[in-house]
Structures are given as structure tokens and as C-alpha cells.
Amino acid sequence: MFVVLLRFSDNKARAAELMAAHNAWIQQGIDDGVLLLVGSLKPAAGGALLAHGVSRADLDARVGLDPFVAAGVVRAEILEIAPNRADARLGFLLD
């Protein structure tokens, strides 16, 4: 499982022009079953994603295709988590 932090860079001003493409990239990740949760970092610091069921290499490649990442609107940081306990509702994350 991975947490992806997308922190705004100095190129944040381009976010509006790339938002539709970024949202399409997010939706594709959800549709593919890779992205489980997407949200904003507060206050207006960027975004965070929860990814599951993907290798690090594949996630690196996927994140590189995010229009925000490709255009330098955000800097991506990928944190890998090896879950060992979870609430029963999140038990699938332990697989």
C-alpha cells in the first residue's frame, strides 16, 4: 500500500489549466482499482492519494503520467506502507 503526496511547487499557477486532465488521470486510477482514496492537503498544499494493489515501479510510472506531475505543478512523494493491522472494514489492505 502506498500514500502519494502531491505537494504544490512554484509552478502552482498552472493548476487551473491542467485540472481537467489531472481529474481524468485520478478517475482512471480509481477505475483501474489502484487509487482507493483521493483528497486535498490542507490548507491548499496539494493532494494525497491512497494506492493499493500495484507495484512500486508501476505506481512510479502512473504518477509520472499525472499532468500535474509532468508539468511540475506538484512534486510527488511516494511512501510505502506495509500494513500489519487494520480495522475489519479495511482488512483487504492486509492482503
N, C-alpha and C positions, 0 to 999 in steps of 0.2 A: 504494500500500500504506500502511496506517496501523497505528500502535501506539496502543492506547487504554489509558490508565492510569486505574484506578478506585481512588482513594485514600480510605480511610475518613475520615469527617468526625466532628464531635462527636455526630452522631446515630447512631453505630455500634450502639448498643444495640438498634435496631430491625431489625438484620440478620437475626436468627433468625426473626422473624415474616414477613419478606419473602423468605426464602431459596428457598422452593419456586417462587415467581413469578419470582425472579431466575434460577434454574436453568432454568425453562421459557423465559425470554427468551434465555438463552445457547443452549439447544438449538435454538430457532427460527433463530437466526443461523447455527448450524452447518448445520442442514437446508437453509437458503437458500443455502449456499455462500459466505457473506460472512465468517463467523468461521472462521479456519483453526487457531487455537491459543488456548487459554484457560488461565490459570494464576493462582496466588496470588503476591502480592508479599510477600516475607518480610522481617521477621517480622511476620505478621498485620497488614500495612499496607494490604491491599486486593487488587486483582486487575489483571491485564493481559490484553489481547486483541490478536491479530493479525488485521486485517481486510484483505480484498483483493477487487477486482472490484466496487467500489462507489464512487460519487462522494462527495465530502466532504459535500455537502448531505444526501444520503441517509443517510450514516453519522451525521451530527449528529442527524437525525430518529430514527434507530434507537436511538442511545444515549440520547436523551431519553425513550424508551419503557421503558428498563430500570427496573424497580420500585425498585432501589437508588438510581438517579439521581433519579427522580421524587420519592422520599421524602426525599432529602437524606442518605441513608446514606453515599453516596460522592460525591466530586467527580470529574468526568470531565475528563481532559486528552487531547486527540487530537493525535498527532504524525504528520505526513505524511512518508513516506519515498519518495524517487524512486530505486529501486534501479537500479544500473548494472552490477553484477557479482554473480554468485551461483554457488555450487556447482551442478553439473549437476542434482542432485536438487531444487533449488529454482528451476530455470530458468523455470518457469511464472510466477514472480513478476516476471520482466523484461518480460512482455508489456504 
